[in-house]
Amino acid sequence: MRSTASWPVFRRCVGIVAAGVALAASSGCSVPVDAVAGISVTGDGRLLGVMMVCGHRIDGATLYVDGDDADKAVTVGSWTADRPLAAGLTTWTLDSPSPGWTATRSLTPLTAKTTYALYGWTKDNSWSSGSFSFTLTDRDRLTPGTVRYDDVSANGDFSTVTVPVAEFKAKACQNM
């Protein structure tokens, strides 16, 4: 039995399939976002990580120096929750052990004029929080009972806001 397809057509089809496979393999995939990260402070001025999980789970958080090259990001602290964080609000101190958290990398001293980013993650990369960037000046402007985070509007625009904890809890997940 003789094939009815010509070699040029066959090679073109193979080329299209190969190009599609190469494109799919080289395109980056991001982890779906289903939590909102922010910062707050305790009554004595210690930095708090704040995480509002919107529906799934978060297993831990990392604080790193925010820069243009994600491959060269320097981690300055990392924490794993003793149990996965379910939907709701969680806070923990970043500079010392907090109940329910294990420091997988203890916080190194933070410095002025450096931008840091806090990011929530899952061990299997199934969910994440948005990354929230801040400086020590941002931290110093906070008062206990307030949260600084990136609010997302209905049209997808980001704006950094500082709100009472109750407002953060009520609104952070609205536009996820």
C-alpha positions as CSV (number, residue, x, y, z in Angstrom):
1,M,0.0,0.0,0.0
2,R,1.4,3.4,-1.0
3,S,1.1,6.5,1.2
4,T,-0.8,9.4,-0.3
5,A,0.9,12.2,1.8
6,S,3.8,13.9,0.2
7,W,7.2,14.4,2.0
8,P,7.0,18.2,2.0
9,V,3.6,18.1,3.7
10,F,4.8,15.5,6.2
11,R,7.9,17.5,7.0
12,R,5.8,20.7,7.4
13,C,3.5,19.0,9.8
14,V,6.4,17.5,11.8
15,G,7.9,21.0,12.0
16,I,4.7,22.6,13.2
17,V,4.3,19.9,15.9
18,A,8.0,20.4,17.0
19,A,7.6,24.1,17.1
20,G,4.5,23.7,19.3
21,V,6.2,21.4,21.7
22,A,9.2,23.7,21.9
23,L,7.0,26.7,22.6
24,A,5.0,24.8,25.3
25,A,8.2,23.6,27.0
26,S,9.8,27.1,27.0
27,S,6.8,29.1,28.2
28,G,6.8,29.8,31.9
29,C,3.9,28.8,34.0
30,S,3.0,30.6,37.2
31,V,1.5,29.3,40.3
32,P,-2.1,30.3,40.8
33,V,-2.6,33.0,43.4
34,D,-5.2,32.4,46.1
35,A,-3.9,34.3,49.1
36,V,-2.9,37.9,49.9
37,A,0.3,38.7,51.7
38,G,1.0,41.8,53.8
39,I,2.8,43.2,56.8
40,S,1.9,44.6,60.2
41,V,3.6,45.3,63.5
42,T,3.2,44.3,67.1
43,G,2.7,46.8,69.9
44,D,6.5,46.8,70.4
45,G,7.2,47.4,66.7
46,R,8.2,43.9,65.7
47,L,7.4,42.9,62.1
48,L,4.5,40.6,61.4
49,G,3.8,38.6,58.3
50,V,0.1,38.7,57.4
51,M,-1.5,36.1,55.1
52,M,-5.2,36.1,54.1
53,V,-5.9,32.7,52.4
54,C,-8.8,33.0,50.1
55,G,-10.0,29.5,49.5
56,H,-7.3,26.8,49.2
57,R,-4.2,26.6,51.3
58,I,-0.7,28.0,51.9
59,D,2.1,26.0,53.5
60,G,4.7,28.7,54.2
61,A,6.1,32.0,53.4
62,T,9.5,33.5,52.3
63,L,10.9,36.9,52.6
64,Y,13.5,37.9,50.0
65,V,15.3,40.9,48.7
66,D,13.1,42.2,45.9
67,G,15.0,42.8,42.6
68,D,14.7,42.7,38.9
69,D,16.3,39.2,38.5
70,A,14.2,36.5,40.2
71,D,16.9,34.0,39.7
72,K,19.3,36.0,41.9
73,A,16.8,36.8,44.7
74,V,18.4,36.6,48.2
75,T,16.2,34.9,50.8
76,V,16.3,36.7,54.2
77,G,13.8,34.5,56.0
78,S,11.5,31.6,55.4
79,W,8.8,29.9,57.5
80,T,6.8,26.8,57.3
81,A,3.4,26.5,58.9
82,D,3.0,23.5,61.2
83,R,-0.3,22.8,59.4
84,P,-1.4,24.1,56.0
85,L,-3.1,27.4,56.4
86,A,-6.8,27.1,55.4
87,A,-9.0,30.0,54.3
88,G,-8.8,32.9,56.7
89,L,-6.4,35.3,58.3
90,T,-3.0,34.3,59.8
91,T,-0.2,36.4,61.3
92,W,3.2,35.5,62.7
93,T,6.3,37.4,64.0
94,L,9.1,37.3,61.5
95,D,12.0,37.9,63.8
96,S,11.4,35.0,66.3
97,P,9.6,31.7,66.5
98,S,5.8,32.0,66.5
99,P,3.4,29.3,67.7
100,G,2.3,27.2,64.7
101,W,5.3,28.2,62.6
102,T,8.9,26.8,62.1
103,A,11.6,29.1,60.8
104,T,13.2,27.2,58.0
105,R,15.6,30.1,57.6
106,S,15.8,32.5,60.5
107,L,15.3,36.2,59.6
108,T,18.6,38.0,58.9
109,P,18.7,41.7,59.9
110,L,16.8,43.9,57.5
111,T,18.5,47.1,56.2
112,A,17.4,50.5,55.2
113,K,17.0,51.4,51.5
114,T,16.4,47.7,50.6
115,T,13.1,46.5,49.2
116,Y,11.9,43.2,50.5
117,A,9.1,41.0,49.3
118,L,6.9,38.5,51.2
119,Y,5.5,35.6,49.3
120,G,3.3,32.7,50.4
121,W,3.7,29.2,48.8
122,T,2.6,25.6,48.9
123,K,5.1,22.7,49.0
124,D,3.7,21.3,45.7
125,N,3.4,24.7,44.0
126,S,-0.3,24.3,43.6
127,W,-1.1,27.8,45.2
128,S,0.6,31.0,46.2
129,S,0.0,34.4,47.5
130,G,0.8,37.5,45.6
131,S,4.2,38.9,46.4
132,F,4.1,42.0,48.6
133,S,7.0,44.5,48.5
134,F,8.0,46.9,51.3
135,T,10.8,48.8,52.8
136,L,11.7,49.5,56.5
137,T,10.3,52.9,56.0
138,D,6.9,51.3,55.1
139,R,7.2,49.2,58.3
140,D,8.0,52.2,60.4
141,R,4.8,53.9,59.3
142,L,2.6,51.1,60.4
143,T,0.7,51.0,63.7
144,P,-0.5,47.9,65.5
145,G,-3.9,46.8,64.2
146,T,-3.2,47.9,60.6
147,V,-2.0,45.9,57.5
148,R,-0.1,47.1,54.5
149,Y,-0.7,45.1,51.3
150,D,-1.4,45.4,47.6
151,D,-5.1,45.8,47.0
152,V,-6.4,44.6,43.6
153,S,-9.3,46.5,42.1
154,A,-12.1,45.0,40.1
155,N,-10.3,46.0,36.9
156,G,-7.0,44.4,38.0
157,D,-5.1,47.5,39.0
158,F,-2.8,47.2,42.1
159,S,-2.4,49.9,44.8
160,T,-0.6,49.6,48.0
161,V,-2.9,50.5,51.0
162,T,-2.7,50.5,54.7
163,V,-6.0,49.5,56.4
164,P,-7.3,48.2,59.7
165,V,-7.0,44.4,60.1
166,A,-10.8,44.0,60.0
167,E,-11.0,45.8,56.7
168,F,-8.1,43.6,55.3
169,K,-9.9,40.5,56.4
170,A,-13.2,41.6,54.8
171,K,-11.8,42.9,51.5
172,A,-8.5,41.3,50.6
173,C,-10.0,38.3,48.8
174,Q,-12.8,40.2,47.0
175,N,-11.0,40.5,43.6
176,M,-9.0,37.2,43.6
